[in-house]
Amino acid sequence: MITKTKKTKVIKELQVHDKDTGSPEVQIGILSKRIDELALHLKTHKKDNHSRKGLLQLVADRQSHMKYLMKKDAKRYATVVKKLELKKKA
């Protein structure tokens, strides 16, 4: 579970303007943070299949947000990928 302080840190890092909480960049950042924490949880609890399903849903959700952002604005997509150190899809 992502804490409120971690979430606000991610939002401040990726926000487009001062009151931004719902832009694709912020959404991708929050999802990435949740994915990282859930992946860490699954390394210790290998048989937690419910969390594994949740992880797969989060990854699919992040992928759809990234696809949307790449279609709308490739430059913003590239900056998000660079900031979050994600692999770029060709």
VMD Tcl script that builds the backbone (N, CA, C; Angstrom):
set m [mol new atoms 270]
animate dup $m
set s [atomselect $m all]
$s set {name element resname resid chain x y z} {
  {N N MET 1 A 0.844 -1.180 0.000}
  {CA C MET 1 A 0.000 0.000 0.000}
  {C C MET 1 A 0.886 1.238 0.000}
  {N N ILE 2 A 0.567 2.162 -0.854}
  {CA C ILE 2 A 1.352 3.391 -0.970}
  {C C ILE 2 A 0.861 4.389 0.090}
  {N N THR 3 A 1.803 4.983 0.811}
  {CA C THR 3 A 1.435 5.934 1.858}
  {C C THR 3 A 1.123 7.305 1.243}
  {N N LYS 4 A 0.482 8.134 2.029}
  {CA C LYS 4 A 0.077 9.452 1.554}
  {C C LYS 4 A 1.299 10.317 1.228}
  {N N THR 5 A 2.355 10.203 2.035}
  {CA C THR 5 A 3.551 11.017 1.789}
  {C C THR 5 A 4.249 10.593 0.500}
  {N N LYS 6 A 4.313 9.290 0.254}
  {CA C LYS 6 A 4.928 8.811 -0.982}
  {C C LYS 6 A 4.116 9.249 -2.199}
  {N N LYS 7 A 2.803 9.216 -2.043}
  {CA C LYS 7 A 1.923 9.602 -3.140}
  {C C LYS 7 A 2.076 11.089 -3.460}
  {N N THR 8 A 2.127 11.937 -2.438}
  {CA C THR 8 A 2.287 13.371 -2.681}
  {C C THR 8 A 3.660 13.679 -3.274}
  {N N LYS 9 A 4.668 12.920 -2.886}
  {CA C LYS 9 A 6.004 13.106 -3.458}
  {C C LYS 9 A 5.999 12.801 -4.954}
  {N N VAL 10 A 5.344 11.713 -5.331}
  {CA C VAL 10 A 5.246 11.343 -6.746}
  {C C VAL 10 A 4.453 12.395 -7.512}
  {N N ILE 11 A 3.374 12.886 -6.914}
  {CA C ILE 11 A 2.544 13.900 -7.570}
  {C C ILE 11 A 3.348 15.179 -7.788}
  {N N LYS 12 A 4.077 15.628 -6.769}
  {CA C LYS 12 A 4.876 16.852 -6.898}
  {C C LYS 12 A 5.959 16.705 -7.961}
  {N N GLU 13 A 6.505 15.503 -8.086}
  {CA C GLU 13 A 7.580 15.261 -9.049}
  {C C GLU 13 A 7.078 15.290 -10.493}
  {N N LEU 14 A 5.845 14.833 -10.720}
  {CA C LEU 14 A 5.365 14.660 -12.078}
  {C C LEU 14 A 4.235 15.596 -12.497}
  {N N GLN 15 A 3.751 16.450 -11.604}
  {CA C GLN 15 A 2.599 17.278 -11.938}
  {C C GLN 15 A 2.919 18.296 -13.024}
  {N N VAL 16 A 1.907 18.587 -13.828}
  {CA C VAL 16 A 2.052 19.527 -14.935}
  {C C VAL 16 A 1.872 20.965 -14.455}
  {N N HIS 17 A 0.921 21.163 -13.544}
  {CA C HIS 17 A 0.695 22.478 -12.941}
  {C C HIS 17 A 0.455 22.286 -11.449}
  {N N ASP 18 A 0.249 23.369 -10.717}
  {CA C ASP 18 A 0.206 23.327 -9.252}
  {C C ASP 18 A -0.864 22.413 -8.673}
  {N N LYS 19 A -2.061 22.415 -9.236}
  {CA C LYS 19 A -3.162 21.640 -8.666}
  {C C LYS 19 A -3.416 20.350 -9.434}
  {N N ASP 20 A -2.415 19.860 -10.134}
  {CA C ASP 20 A -2.563 18.674 -10.972}
  {C C ASP 20 A -2.496 17.401 -10.141}
  {N N THR 21 A -3.548 16.591 -10.207}
  {CA C THR 21 A -3.534 15.288 -9.545}
  {C C THR 21 A -4.020 14.176 -10.461}
  {N N GLY 22 A -4.516 14.516 -11.655}
  {CA C GLY 22 A -5.120 13.502 -12.493}
  {C C GLY 22 A -4.582 13.412 -13.896}
  {N N SER 23 A -3.503 14.115 -14.201}
  {CA C SER 23 A -2.942 14.029 -15.546}
  {C C SER 23 A -2.362 12.636 -15.774}
  {N N PRO 24 A -2.196 12.226 -17.018}
  {CA C PRO 24 A -1.644 10.899 -17.289}
  {C C PRO 24 A -0.268 10.683 -16.658}
  {N N GLU 25 A 0.548 11.745 -16.610}
  {CA C GLU 25 A 1.874 11.610 -16.011}
  {C C GLU 25 A 1.777 11.222 -14.539}
  {N N VAL 26 A 0.895 11.894 -13.821}
  {CA C VAL 26 A 0.713 11.614 -12.392}
  {C C VAL 26 A 0.129 10.221 -12.200}
  {N N GLN 27 A -0.853 9.868 -13.013}
  {CA C GLN 27 A -1.463 8.544 -12.911}
  {C C GLN 27 A -0.427 7.455 -13.134}
  {N N ILE 28 A 0.414 7.619 -14.145}
  {CA C ILE 28 A 1.456 6.624 -14.447}
  {C C ILE 28 A 2.445 6.546 -13.290}
  {N N GLY 29 A 2.798 7.684 -12.714}
  {CA C GLY 29 A 3.735 7.700 -11.589}
  {C C GLY 29 A 3.191 6.978 -10.368}
  {N N ILE 30 A 1.935 7.231 -10.042}
  {CA C ILE 30 A 1.319 6.580 -8.879}
  {C C ILE 30 A 1.202 5.081 -9.114}
  {N N LEU 31 A 0.776 4.705 -10.303}
  {CA C LEU 31 A 0.671 3.279 -10.614}
  {C C LEU 31 A 2.038 2.602 -10.561}
  {N N SER 32 A 3.072 3.276 -11.048}
  {CA C SER 32 A 4.413 2.697 -11.016}
  {C C SER 32 A 4.888 2.471 -9.587}
  {N N LYS 33 A 4.600 3.433 -8.718}
  {CA C LYS 33 A 4.989 3.290 -7.313}
  {C C LYS 33 A 4.259 2.111 -6.669}
  {N N ARG 34 A 2.947 1.994 -6.945}
  {CA C ARG 34 A 2.183 0.868 -6.403}
  {C C ARG 34 A 2.689 -0.462 -6.950}
  {N N ILE 35 A 3.052 -0.499 -8.232}
  {CA C ILE 35 A 3.573 -1.719 -8.847}
  {C C ILE 35 A 4.884 -2.122 -8.183}
  {N N ASP 36 A 5.769 -1.155 -7.942}
  {CA C ASP 36 A 7.048 -1.450 -7.291}
  {C C ASP 36 A 6.848 -2.048 -5.907}
  {N N GLU 37 A 5.941 -1.450 -5.131}
  {CA C GLU 37 A 5.708 -1.949 -3.771}
  {C C GLU 37 A 5.057 -3.327 -3.779}
  {N N LEU 38 A 4.147 -3.558 -4.713}
  {CA C LEU 38 A 3.490 -4.859 -4.787}
  {C C LEU 38 A 4.456 -5.937 -5.276}
  {N N ALA 39 A 5.342 -5.585 -6.173}
  {CA C ALA 39 A 6.350 -6.540 -6.641}
  {C C ALA 39 A 7.282 -6.931 -5.499}
  {N N LEU 40 A 7.631 -5.963 -4.671}
  {CA C LEU 40 A 8.468 -6.250 -3.510}
  {C C LEU 40 A 7.739 -7.188 -2.539}
  {N N HIS 41 A 6.451 -6.961 -2.341}
  {CA C HIS 41 A 5.639 -7.823 -1.479}
  {C C HIS 41 A 5.611 -9.253 -2.024}
  {N N LEU 42 A 5.479 -9.372 -3.345}
  {CA C LEU 42 A 5.379 -10.704 -3.946}
  {C C LEU 42 A 6.706 -11.460 -3.938}
  {N N LYS 43 A 7.808 -10.761 -3.783}
  {CA C LYS 43 A 9.095 -11.458 -3.673}
  {C C LYS 43 A 9.180 -12.228 -2.369}
  {N N THR 44 A 8.569 -11.709 -1.314}
  {CA C THR 44 A 8.608 -12.414 -0.031}
  {C C THR 44 A 7.438 -13.376 0.134}
  {N N HIS 45 A 6.288 -13.048 -0.472}
  {CA C HIS 45 A 5.092 -13.883 -0.354}
  {C C HIS 45 A 4.765 -14.461 -1.728}
  {N N LYS 46 A 5.478 -15.492 -2.103}
  {CA C LYS 46 A 5.393 -16.040 -3.449}
  {C C LYS 46 A 4.036 -16.648 -3.788}
  {N N LYS 47 A 3.304 -17.123 -2.804}
  {CA C LYS 47 A 2.040 -17.805 -3.075}
  {C C LYS 47 A 0.810 -16.911 -2.925}
  {N N ASP 48 A 1.011 -15.621 -2.826}
  {CA C ASP 48 A -0.092 -14.680 -2.680}
  {C C ASP 48 A -0.687 -14.377 -4.058}
  {N N ASN 49 A -1.585 -15.254 -4.499}
  {CA C ASN 49 A -2.120 -15.141 -5.851}
  {C C ASN 49 A -3.096 -13.985 -6.012}
  {N N HIS 50 A -3.772 -13.588 -4.956}
  {CA C HIS 50 A -4.689 -12.451 -5.051}
  {C C HIS 50 A -3.915 -11.158 -5.327}
  {N N SER 51 A -2.799 -10.992 -4.659}
  {CA C SER 51 A -1.971 -9.808 -4.905}
  {C C SER 51 A -1.335 -9.870 -6.291}
  {N N ARG 52 A -1.015 -11.061 -6.744}
  {CA C ARG 52 A -0.436 -11.225 -8.079}
  {C C ARG 52 A -1.440 -10.760 -9.150}
  {N N LYS 53 A -2.717 -11.115 -8.959}
  {CA C LYS 53 A -3.746 -10.685 -9.899}
  {C C LYS 53 A -3.881 -9.161 -9.866}
  {N N GLY 54 A -3.827 -8.585 -8.673}
  {CA C GLY 54 A -3.881 -7.133 -8.556}
  {C C GLY 54 A -2.707 -6.462 -9.247}
  {N N LEU 55 A -1.531 -7.075 -9.136}
  {CA C LEU 55 A -0.349 -6.539 -9.798}
  {C C LEU 55 A -0.532 -6.542 -11.309}
  {N N LEU 56 A -1.051 -7.625 -11.840}
  {CA C LEU 56 A -1.278 -7.699 -13.282}
  {C C LEU 56 A -2.293 -6.654 -13.752}
  {N N GLN 57 A -3.305 -6.392 -12.942}
  {CA C GLN 57 A -4.283 -5.369 -13.287}
  {C C GLN 57 A -3.664 -3.978 -13.261}
  {N N LEU 58 A -2.784 -3.731 -12.281}
  {CA C LEU 58 A -2.104 -2.435 -12.207}
  {C C LEU 58 A -1.193 -2.226 -13.412}
  {N N VAL 59 A -0.477 -3.279 -13.799}
  {CA C VAL 59 A 0.420 -3.177 -14.951}
  {C C VAL 59 A -0.373 -2.892 -16.220}
  {N N ALA 60 A -1.504 -3.569 -16.388}
  {CA C ALA 60 A -2.341 -3.332 -17.564}
  {C C ALA 60 A -2.898 -1.908 -17.564}
  {N N ASP 61 A -3.287 -1.418 -16.401}
  {CA C ASP 61 A -3.810 -0.060 -16.286}
  {C C ASP 61 A -2.730 0.967 -16.629}
  {N N ARG 62 A -1.527 0.756 -16.110}
  {CA C ARG 62 A -0.420 1.674 -16.419}
  {C C ARG 62 A -0.109 1.643 -17.913}
  {N N GLN 63 A -0.152 0.460 -18.485}
  {CA C GLN 63 A 0.132 0.318 -19.910}
  {C C GLN 63 A -0.885 1.084 -20.758}
  {N N SER 64 A -2.149 1.040 -20.358}
  {CA C SER 64 A -3.160 1.771 -21.126}
  {C C SER 64 A -2.981 3.282 -20.968}
  {N N HIS 65 A -2.608 3.745 -19.773}
  {CA C HIS 65 A -2.325 5.174 -19.582}
  {C C HIS 65 A -1.124 5.606 -20.424}
  {N N MET 66 A -0.107 4.762 -20.483}
  {CA C MET 66 A 1.081 5.096 -21.275}
  {C C MET 66 A 0.765 5.115 -22.767}
  {N N LYS 67 A -0.063 4.190 -23.197}
  {CA C LYS 67 A -0.462 4.143 -24.603}
  {C C LYS 67 A -1.226 5.411 -24.975}
  {N N TYR 68 A -2.124 5.838 -24.096}
  {CA C TYR 68 A -2.884 7.065 -24.316}
  {C C TYR 68 A -1.957 8.267 -24.415}
  {N N LEU 69 A -1.019 8.369 -23.481}
  {CA C LEU 69 A -0.110 9.514 -23.464}
  {C C LEU 69 A 0.790 9.515 -24.695}
  {N N MET 70 A 1.235 8.344 -25.122}
  {CA C MET 70 A 2.093 8.270 -26.305}
  {C C MET 70 A 1.318 8.721 -27.546}
  {N N LYS 71 A 0.028 8.376 -27.604}
  {CA C LYS 71 A -0.787 8.756 -28.749}
  {C C LYS 71 A -1.064 10.256 -28.748}
  {N N LYS 72 A -1.287 10.841 -27.563}
  {CA C LYS 72 A -1.635 12.264 -27.474}
  {C C LYS 72 A -0.423 13.181 -27.597}
  {N N ASP 73 A 0.674 12.842 -26.887}
  {CA C ASP 73 A 1.839 13.723 -26.873}
  {C C ASP 73 A 3.093 12.902 -26.615}
  {N N ALA 74 A 3.848 12.627 -27.661}
  {CA C ALA 74 A 5.026 11.764 -27.561}
  {C C ALA 74 A 6.129 12.393 -26.709}
  {N N LYS 75 A 6.215 13.714 -26.713}
  {CA C LYS 75 A 7.258 14.388 -25.931}
  {C C LYS 75 A 7.014 14.212 -24.432}
  {N N ARG 76 A 5.768 14.380 -23.998}
  {CA C ARG 76 A 5.425 14.168 -22.588}
  {C C ARG 76 A 5.628 12.711 -22.204}
  {N N TYR 77 A 5.301 11.802 -23.116}
  {CA C TYR 77 A 5.510 10.374 -22.885}
  {C C TYR 77 A 6.987 10.087 -22.639}
  {N N ALA 78 A 7.843 10.659 -23.466}
  {CA C ALA 78 A 9.279 10.432 -23.334}
  {C C ALA 78 A 9.818 10.969 -22.011}
  {N N THR 79 A 9.320 12.113 -21.567}
  {CA C THR 79 A 9.799 12.659 -20.295}
  {C C THR 79 A 9.353 11.800 -19.113}
  {N N VAL 80 A 8.133 11.266 -19.174}
  {CA C VAL 80 A 7.653 10.398 -18.092}
  {C C VAL 80 A 8.479 9.119 -18.038}
  {N N VAL 81 A 8.748 8.538 -19.194}
  {CA C VAL 81 A 9.543 7.306 -19.240}
  {C C VAL 81 A 10.937 7.558 -18.688}
  {N N LYS 82 A 11.504 8.704 -19.019}
  {CA C LYS 82 A 12.843 9.039 -18.540}
  {C C LYS 82 A 12.856 9.278 -17.030}
  {N N LYS 83 A 11.858 10.032 -16.523}
  {CA C LYS 83 A 11.804 10.325 -15.089}
  {C C LYS 83 A 11.587 9.073 -14.252}
  {N N LEU 84 A 10.735 8.184 -14.733}
  {CA C LEU 84 A 10.401 6.989 -13.966}
  {C C LEU 84 A 11.322 5.802 -14.272}
  {N N GLU 85 A 12.228 6.009 -15.221}
  {CA C GLU 85 A 13.181 4.979 -15.637}
  {C C GLU 85 A 12.458 3.700 -16.078}
  {N N LEU 86 A 11.448 3.879 -16.912}
  {CA C LEU 86 A 10.714 2.761 -17.473}
  {C C LEU 86 A 11.268 2.425 -18.850}
  {N N LYS 87 A 11.016 1.210 -19.293}
  {CA C LYS 87 A 11.439 0.843 -20.648}
  {C C LYS 87 A 10.527 1.505 -21.644}
  {N N LYS 88 A 11.127 2.001 -22.698}
  {CA C LYS 88 A 10.359 2.649 -23.740}
  {C C LYS 88 A 9.916 1.605 -24.761}
  {N N LYS 89 A 8.648 1.665 -25.133}
  {CA C LYS 89 A 8.130 0.781 -26.171}
  {C C LYS 89 A 8.410 1.396 -27.520}
  {N N ALA 90 A 8.922 0.610 -28.446}
  {CA C ALA 90 A 9.270 1.123 -29.763}
  {C C ALA 90 A 8.099 1.361 -30.595}
}
mol reanalyze $m
mol bondsrecalc $m
mol representation Tube
mol addrep $m
